[in-house]
Amino acid sequence: MNRIMILTVGRQFGSGGRVIGKKLAESFGIAYYDRELIQLASRESGLCRDVFEKADEKASGSLTHAFMQGFSHMGVYAPQLNILSNEGLFQLQSDAIRKLGETESCVIVGRCADYILREHPHCISFFIHNRMENRIRHVVERQQATAEQARELIAKTDRSRAAYYGYFTNKTWGKAASYDLSIDVSALGIDGTVAFMKAFVEKRMKQATDAGTRRGAF
Protein backbone atom coordinates (compact mmCIF):
# COMPACT_ATOMS: atom_id res chain seq x y z
CA MET A 1 0.00 0.00 0.00
CA ASN A 2 1.56 3.25 -1.17
CA ARG A 3 -0.11 5.61 1.27
CA ILE A 4 -1.17 5.41 4.88
CA MET A 5 -4.87 4.57 5.17
CA ILE A 6 -6.80 4.77 8.43
CA LEU A 7 -10.22 3.14 8.77
CA THR A 8 -12.18 4.05 11.90
CA VAL A 9 -15.14 2.03 13.14
CA GLY A 10 -17.74 3.32 15.60
CA ARG A 11 -20.36 0.79 16.64
CA GLN A 12 -23.41 0.09 18.72
CA PHE A 13 -22.81 -2.38 21.53
CA GLY A 14 -23.57 -5.91 20.36
CA SER A 15 -23.74 -4.88 16.69
CA GLY A 16 -20.75 -6.96 15.60
CA GLY A 17 -18.60 -3.89 14.97
CA ARG A 18 -15.50 -5.26 16.69
CA VAL A 19 -15.60 -8.49 14.64
CA ILE A 20 -16.17 -6.47 11.49
CA GLY A 21 -13.22 -4.21 12.32
CA LYS A 22 -10.92 -7.21 12.78
CA LYS A 23 -12.09 -8.86 9.57
CA LEU A 24 -11.70 -5.60 7.64
CA ALA A 25 -8.13 -5.21 8.90
CA GLU A 26 -7.35 -8.81 7.92
CA SER A 27 -8.83 -8.29 4.45
CA PHE A 28 -6.41 -5.41 3.82
CA GLY A 29 -3.49 -6.99 5.68
CA ILE A 30 -3.20 -4.02 8.04
CA ALA A 31 -3.08 -3.62 11.83
CA TYR A 32 -6.12 -3.59 14.10
CA TYR A 33 -6.43 -1.43 17.22
CA ASP A 34 -9.07 -1.35 19.92
CA ARG A 35 -7.91 -1.99 23.49
CA GLU A 36 -4.47 -2.41 21.96
CA LEU A 37 -4.36 1.39 22.02
CA ILE A 38 -4.09 1.23 25.81
CA GLN A 39 -0.79 -0.63 25.53
CA LEU A 40 0.41 1.74 22.82
CA ALA A 41 -0.55 4.89 24.76
CA SER A 42 1.03 3.44 27.90
CA ARG A 43 4.28 2.79 26.09
CA GLU A 44 4.31 6.23 24.45
CA SER A 45 3.53 8.10 27.68
CA GLY A 46 5.70 6.04 30.02
CA LEU A 47 2.77 5.45 32.39
CA CYS A 48 1.89 2.03 33.78
CA ARG A 49 -0.66 0.11 31.71
CA ASP A 50 -2.76 -0.49 34.84
CA VAL A 51 -3.35 3.26 35.04
CA PHE A 52 -4.80 3.24 31.53
CA GLU A 53 -6.88 0.14 32.23
CA LYS A 54 -8.48 1.78 35.27
CA ALA A 55 -9.17 5.01 33.38
CA ASP A 56 -10.59 3.14 30.40
CA GLU A 57 -12.97 1.15 32.60
CA LYS A 58 -14.10 4.36 34.31
CA ALA A 59 -14.59 6.23 31.04
CA SER A 60 -16.57 3.43 29.42
CA GLY A 61 -18.54 2.46 32.50
CA SER A 62 -19.43 5.66 34.32
CA LEU A 63 -18.25 8.65 32.33
CA THR A 64 -21.24 10.86 33.03
CA HIS A 65 -21.02 10.21 36.77
CA ALA A 66 -17.31 10.99 36.76
CA PHE A 67 -17.93 14.32 35.06
CA MET A 68 -20.69 15.21 37.50
CA GLN A 69 -18.31 14.58 40.38
CA GLY A 70 -15.76 16.91 38.79
CA PHE A 71 -13.17 14.14 38.77
CA SER A 72 -12.34 14.69 35.12
CA HIS A 73 -11.01 18.18 35.84
CA MET A 74 -8.34 17.10 38.32
CA GLY A 75 -5.66 17.16 35.64
CA VAL A 76 -4.09 14.60 33.36
CA TYR A 77 -2.59 12.32 35.97
CA ALA A 78 -2.61 12.14 39.76
CA PRO A 79 0.47 10.07 40.71
CA GLN A 80 -0.38 10.04 44.41
CA LEU A 81 -3.63 8.22 43.53
CA ASN A 82 -2.29 6.33 40.52
CA ILE A 83 -5.28 7.70 38.60
CA LEU A 84 -5.59 9.07 35.06
CA SER A 85 -8.42 11.53 34.42
CA ASN A 86 -10.92 11.24 31.58
CA GLU A 87 -9.26 14.14 29.77
CA GLY A 88 -5.87 12.57 30.45
CA LEU A 89 -6.96 9.27 28.94
CA PHE A 90 -8.39 11.03 25.90
CA GLN A 91 -5.33 13.23 25.43
CA LEU A 92 -2.82 10.39 25.61
CA GLN A 93 -4.89 8.05 23.43
CA SER A 94 -5.32 10.90 20.94
CA ASP A 95 -1.56 11.36 20.77
CA ALA A 96 -1.13 7.64 20.12
CA ILE A 97 -3.84 7.66 17.44
CA ARG A 98 -2.34 10.66 15.64
CA LYS A 99 1.06 8.97 15.66
CA LEU A 100 -0.52 5.88 14.10
CA GLY A 101 -2.02 8.13 11.44
CA GLU A 102 1.50 9.23 10.53
CA THR A 103 3.18 5.84 10.59
CA GLU A 104 0.96 2.95 9.51
CA SER A 105 -2.25 1.87 7.84
CA CYS A 106 -4.71 0.37 10.31
CA VAL A 107 -8.27 -0.11 11.49
CA ILE A 108 -9.17 1.65 14.78
CA VAL A 109 -12.36 0.72 16.62
CA GLY A 110 -13.95 3.36 18.85
CA ARG A 111 -11.84 5.86 20.87
CA CYS A 112 -13.30 8.85 18.92
CA ALA A 113 -10.69 8.06 16.28
CA ASP A 114 -12.87 9.43 13.47
CA TYR A 115 -12.85 12.83 15.19
CA ILE A 116 -9.21 12.77 16.23
CA LEU A 117 -8.15 12.01 12.64
CA ARG A 118 -10.79 14.21 10.98
CA GLU A 119 -8.11 16.16 9.10
CA HIS A 120 -6.18 13.07 7.98
CA PRO A 121 -6.34 13.02 4.16
CA HIS A 122 -6.89 9.26 3.99
CA CYS A 123 -9.07 8.50 6.98
CA ILE A 124 -12.42 6.84 6.25
CA SER A 125 -14.94 6.60 9.06
CA PHE A 126 -17.68 4.00 9.50
CA PHE A 127 -20.47 3.45 12.00
CA ILE A 128 -21.92 -0.01 12.50
CA HIS A 129 -25.45 -0.57 13.77
CA ASN A 130 -27.73 -3.58 13.88
CA ARG A 131 -31.28 -4.61 14.73
CA MET A 132 -31.96 -4.83 18.44
CA GLU A 133 -32.95 -8.50 18.31
CA ASN A 134 -29.62 -9.35 16.70
CA ARG A 135 -27.70 -7.28 19.24
CA ILE A 136 -29.49 -8.96 22.14
CA ARG A 137 -28.72 -12.38 20.71
CA HIS A 138 -25.03 -11.51 20.28
CA VAL A 139 -24.73 -10.25 23.87
CA VAL A 140 -26.60 -13.27 25.27
CA GLU A 141 -24.25 -15.62 23.44
CA ARG A 142 -21.08 -13.73 24.30
CA GLN A 143 -21.80 -12.91 27.92
CA GLN A 144 -24.12 -15.77 28.89
CA ALA A 145 -26.71 -13.22 29.98
CA THR A 146 -30.49 -13.31 29.87
CA ALA A 147 -32.28 -11.37 27.16
CA GLU A 148 -33.36 -8.75 29.69
CA GLN A 149 -29.84 -8.40 31.09
CA ALA A 150 -28.52 -8.05 27.54
CA ARG A 151 -31.04 -5.33 26.73
CA GLU A 152 -30.09 -3.38 29.86
CA LEU A 153 -26.37 -3.73 29.14
CA ILE A 154 -26.87 -2.56 25.56
CA ALA A 155 -28.77 0.54 26.70
CA LYS A 156 -26.20 1.37 29.40
CA THR A 157 -23.18 0.89 27.11
CA ASP A 158 -24.69 2.87 24.26
CA ARG A 159 -25.49 5.76 26.63
CA SER A 160 -21.93 5.74 27.91
CA ARG A 161 -20.43 5.69 24.42
CA ALA A 162 -22.74 8.49 23.29
CA ALA A 163 -21.79 10.60 26.35
CA TYR A 164 -18.06 10.01 25.83
CA TYR A 165 -18.21 10.77 22.10
CA GLY A 166 -20.42 13.81 22.52
CA TYR A 167 -18.31 15.28 25.32
CA PHE A 168 -15.03 15.13 23.43
CA THR A 169 -16.24 15.79 19.87
CA ASN A 170 -19.37 17.97 20.18
CA LYS A 171 -20.88 15.63 17.60
CA THR A 172 -23.71 13.11 17.84
CA TRP A 173 -22.57 9.53 18.31
CA GLY A 174 -24.16 7.21 15.76
CA LYS A 175 -25.64 9.99 13.61
CA ALA A 176 -25.01 9.19 9.95
CA ALA A 177 -23.79 12.73 9.19
CA SER A 178 -20.91 12.22 11.64
CA TYR A 179 -19.35 9.45 9.51
CA ASP A 180 -18.42 8.70 5.92
CA LEU A 181 -20.66 5.62 5.88
CA SER A 182 -23.20 4.19 8.33
CA ILE A 183 -24.12 0.52 7.81
CA ASP A 184 -26.90 -1.74 9.12
CA VAL A 185 -25.25 -5.14 9.54
CA SER A 186 -28.61 -6.91 9.44
CA ALA A 187 -28.87 -6.09 5.72
CA LEU A 188 -25.79 -8.01 4.60
CA GLY A 189 -24.52 -9.97 7.60
CA ILE A 190 -21.00 -9.78 9.03
CA ASP A 191 -19.04 -11.04 6.02
CA GLY A 192 -21.23 -9.20 3.53
CA THR A 193 -20.76 -5.97 5.46
CA VAL A 194 -16.97 -6.43 5.52
CA ALA A 195 -16.95 -7.01 1.75
CA PHE A 196 -19.11 -3.92 1.19
CA MET A 197 -16.85 -1.78 3.37
CA LYS A 198 -13.74 -3.03 1.61
CA ALA A 199 -15.23 -2.20 -1.80
CA PHE A 200 -16.18 1.26 -0.52
CA VAL A 201 -12.64 1.88 0.76
CA GLU A 202 -11.05 0.70 -2.47
CA LYS A 203 -13.29 2.97 -4.53
CA ARG A 204 -12.56 5.97 -2.28
CA MET A 205 -8.82 5.34 -2.40
CA LYS A 206 -8.91 4.96 -6.19
CA GLN A 207 -10.76 8.27 -6.50
CA ALA A 208 -8.12 9.93 -4.33
CA THR A 209 -5.34 8.43 -6.45
CA ASP A 210 -7.02 9.53 -9.70
CA ALA A 211 -7.56 13.03 -8.35
CA GLY A 212 -3.90 13.23 -7.34
CA THR A 213 -2.82 12.08 -10.78
CA ARG A 214 -4.96 14.72 -12.46
CA ARG A 215 -3.54 17.46 -10.25
CA GLY A 216 -0.03 16.30 -11.03
CA ALA A 217 -0.68 16.61 -14.76
CA PHE A 218 -0.99 20.39 -14.60
C-alpha positions as CSV (number, residue, x, y, z in Angstrom):
1,M,0.0,0.0,0.0
2,N,1.6,3.2,-1.2
3,R,-0.1,5.6,1.3
4,I,-1.2,5.4,4.9
5,M,-4.9,4.6,5.2
6,I,-6.8,4.8,8.4
7,L,-10.2,3.1,8.8
8,T,-12.2,4.1,11.9
9,V,-15.1,2.0,13.1
10,G,-17.7,3.3,15.6
11,R,-20.4,0.8,16.6
12,Q,-23.4,0.1,18.7
13,F,-22.8,-2.4,21.5
14,G,-23.6,-5.9,20.4
15,S,-23.7,-4.9,16.7
16,G,-20.7,-7.0,15.6
17,G,-18.6,-3.9,15.0
18,R,-15.5,-5.3,16.7
19,V,-15.6,-8.5,14.6
20,I,-16.2,-6.5,11.5
21,G,-13.2,-4.2,12.3
22,K,-10.9,-7.2,12.8
23,K,-12.1,-8.9,9.6
24,L,-11.7,-5.6,7.6
25,A,-8.1,-5.2,8.9
26,E,-7.4,-8.8,7.9
27,S,-8.8,-8.3,4.4
28,F,-6.4,-5.4,3.8
29,G,-3.5,-7.0,5.7
30,I,-3.2,-4.0,8.0
31,A,-3.1,-3.6,11.8
32,Y,-6.1,-3.6,14.1
33,Y,-6.4,-1.4,17.2
34,D,-9.1,-1.4,19.9
35,R,-7.9,-2.0,23.5
36,E,-4.5,-2.4,22.0
37,L,-4.4,1.4,22.0
38,I,-4.1,1.2,25.8
39,Q,-0.8,-0.6,25.5
40,L,0.4,1.7,22.8
41,A,-0.6,4.9,24.8
42,S,1.0,3.4,27.9
43,R,4.3,2.8,26.1
44,E,4.3,6.2,24.4
45,S,3.5,8.1,27.7
46,G,5.7,6.0,30.0
47,L,2.8,5.5,32.4
48,C,1.9,2.0,33.8
49,R,-0.7,0.1,31.7
50,D,-2.8,-0.5,34.8
51,V,-3.4,3.3,35.0
52,F,-4.8,3.2,31.5
53,E,-6.9,0.1,32.2
54,K,-8.5,1.8,35.3
55,A,-9.2,5.0,33.4
56,D,-10.6,3.1,30.4
57,E,-13.0,1.1,32.6
58,K,-14.1,4.4,34.3
59,A,-14.6,6.2,31.0
60,S,-16.6,3.4,29.4
61,G,-18.5,2.5,32.5
62,S,-19.4,5.7,34.3
63,L,-18.3,8.6,32.3
64,T,-21.2,10.9,33.0
65,H,-21.0,10.2,36.8
66,A,-17.3,11.0,36.8
67,F,-17.9,14.3,35.1
68,M,-20.7,15.2,37.5
69,Q,-18.3,14.6,40.4
70,G,-15.8,16.9,38.8
71,F,-13.2,14.1,38.8
72,S,-12.3,14.7,35.1
73,H,-11.0,18.2,35.8
74,M,-8.3,17.1,38.3
75,G,-5.7,17.2,35.6
76,V,-4.1,14.6,33.4
77,Y,-2.6,12.3,36.0
78,A,-2.6,12.1,39.8
79,P,0.5,10.1,40.7
80,Q,-0.4,10.0,44.4
81,L,-3.6,8.2,43.5
82,N,-2.3,6.3,40.5
83,I,-5.3,7.7,38.6
84,L,-5.6,9.1,35.1
85,S,-8.4,11.5,34.4
86,N,-10.9,11.2,31.6
87,E,-9.3,14.1,29.8
88,G,-5.9,12.6,30.5
89,L,-7.0,9.3,28.9
90,F,-8.4,11.0,25.9
91,Q,-5.3,13.2,25.4
92,L,-2.8,10.4,25.6
93,Q,-4.9,8.1,23.4
94,S,-5.3,10.9,20.9
95,D,-1.6,11.4,20.8
96,A,-1.1,7.6,20.1
97,I,-3.8,7.7,17.4
98,R,-2.3,10.7,15.6
99,K,1.1,9.0,15.7
100,L,-0.5,5.9,14.1
101,G,-2.0,8.1,11.4
102,E,1.5,9.2,10.5
103,T,3.2,5.8,10.6
104,E,1.0,2.9,9.5
105,S,-2.3,1.9,7.8
106,C,-4.7,0.4,10.3
107,V,-8.3,-0.1,11.5
108,I,-9.2,1.6,14.8
109,V,-12.4,0.7,16.6
110,G,-13.9,3.4,18.9
111,R,-11.8,5.9,20.9
112,C,-13.3,8.9,18.9
113,A,-10.7,8.1,16.3
114,D,-12.9,9.4,13.5
115,Y,-12.9,12.8,15.2
116,I,-9.2,12.8,16.2
117,L,-8.2,12.0,12.6
118,R,-10.8,14.2,11.0
119,E,-8.1,16.2,9.1
120,H,-6.2,13.1,8.0
121,P,-6.3,13.0,4.2
122,H,-6.9,9.3,4.0
123,C,-9.1,8.5,7.0
124,I,-12.4,6.8,6.2
125,S,-14.9,6.6,9.1
126,F,-17.7,4.0,9.5
127,F,-20.5,3.5,12.0
128,I,-21.9,0.0,12.5
129,H,-25.4,-0.6,13.8
130,N,-27.7,-3.6,13.9
131,R,-31.3,-4.6,14.7
132,M,-32.0,-4.8,18.4
133,E,-33.0,-8.5,18.3
134,N,-29.6,-9.3,16.7
135,R,-27.7,-7.3,19.2
136,I,-29.5,-9.0,22.1
137,R,-28.7,-12.4,20.7
138,H,-25.0,-11.5,20.3
139,V,-24.7,-10.2,23.9
140,V,-26.6,-13.3,25.3
141,E,-24.3,-15.6,23.4
142,R,-21.1,-13.7,24.3
143,Q,-21.8,-12.9,27.9
144,Q,-24.1,-15.8,28.9
145,A,-26.7,-13.2,30.0
146,T,-30.5,-13.3,29.9
147,A,-32.3,-11.4,27.2
148,E,-33.4,-8.7,29.7
149,Q,-29.8,-8.4,31.1
150,A,-28.5,-8.0,27.5
151,R,-31.0,-5.3,26.7
152,E,-30.1,-3.4,29.9
153,L,-26.4,-3.7,29.1
154,I,-26.9,-2.6,25.6
155,A,-28.8,0.5,26.7
156,K,-26.2,1.4,29.4
157,T,-23.2,0.9,27.1
158,D,-24.7,2.9,24.3
159,R,-25.5,5.8,26.6
160,S,-21.9,5.7,27.9
161,R,-20.4,5.7,24.4
162,A,-22.7,8.5,23.3
163,A,-21.8,10.6,26.4
164,Y,-18.1,10.0,25.8
165,Y,-18.2,10.8,22.1
166,G,-20.4,13.8,22.5
167,Y,-18.3,15.3,25.3
168,F,-15.0,15.1,23.4
169,T,-16.2,15.8,19.9
170,N,-19.4,18.0,20.2
171,K,-20.9,15.6,17.6
172,T,-23.7,13.1,17.8
173,W,-22.6,9.5,18.3
174,G,-24.2,7.2,15.8
175,K,-25.6,10.0,13.6
176,A,-25.0,9.2,10.0
177,A,-23.8,12.7,9.2
178,S,-20.9,12.2,11.6
179,Y,-19.3,9.5,9.5
180,D,-18.4,8.7,5.9
181,L,-20.7,5.6,5.9
182,S,-23.2,4.2,8.3
183,I,-24.1,0.5,7.8
184,D,-26.9,-1.7,9.1
185,V,-25.3,-5.1,9.5
186,S,-28.6,-6.9,9.4
187,A,-28.9,-6.1,5.7
188,L,-25.8,-8.0,4.6
189,G,-24.5,-10.0,7.6
190,I,-21.0,-9.8,9.0
191,D,-19.0,-11.0,6.0
192,G,-21.2,-9.2,3.5
193,T,-20.8,-6.0,5.5
194,V,-17.0,-6.4,5.5
195,A,-17.0,-7.0,1.7
196,F,-19.1,-3.9,1.2
197,M,-16.9,-1.8,3.4
198,K,-13.7,-3.0,1.6
199,A,-15.2,-2.2,-1.8
200,F,-16.2,1.3,-0.5
201,V,-12.6,1.9,0.8
202,E,-11.0,0.7,-2.5
203,K,-13.3,3.0,-4.5
204,R,-12.6,6.0,-2.3
205,M,-8.8,5.3,-2.4
206,K,-8.9,5.0,-6.2
207,Q,-10.8,8.3,-6.5
208,A,-8.1,9.9,-4.3
209,T,-5.3,8.4,-6.5
210,D,-7.0,9.5,-9.7
211,A,-7.6,13.0,-8.3
212,G,-3.9,13.2,-7.3
213,T,-2.8,12.1,-10.8
214,R,-5.0,14.7,-12.5
215,R,-3.5,17.5,-10.3
216,G,0.0,16.3,-11.0
217,A,-0.7,16.6,-14.8
218,F,-1.0,20.4,-14.6
